[in-house]
Amino acid sequence: MKETNSTQGRGIITRLANLTMLIGGHEQRRLSLPMSLWMFLLTKKTLSEAGKEYDLEFNPEAATSYDFSGKGAFAGYQQLMTDGPRFTLNIPNRHCSEQLIFYACLGPM
C-alpha cells in the first residue's frame, strides 16, 4: 500500500487519521485511512459497528469499543485519547497475501 498524503484539516479527524502501520511486526509507515471512514466513526457508529460496515476485523484481545455518536462524541474521543492504543484494525490487503494490522497511534491532546 502506498502512503497517502490527503489533506484532512485539523483537529480530531487529523489526529485519528494518523496511524502507524505495522507489516509483519517490522516495517512502520505513516498513512491515513479514508476521510469517509473517520467521519463514519466519529458521527454514526461505534468502532465495532463501523468494522462491520467497512468489512474490518477487530482483534478481540485488543479491541475496545468507543461510542462517538450523539452527545457522547467528545467524551468518547476523550476516553480514546486517555486509553491510548487499545485496539487494532485488521484490514485485508488486496495487493498481497498478508493482512495489514493498524494500531491507533494517538498522543495526548
Secondary structure, 3 states (H helix, E strand, C coil): CCCCCCCCCCCHHHHHHCEEEEECCCEEEEECCCHHHHHHHHHCCEHHHHHHHCCCEECCCCCCCCECCHHHHHHHHHHHHHHCCCCEEEEECCCCCCEEEEEECCCCC
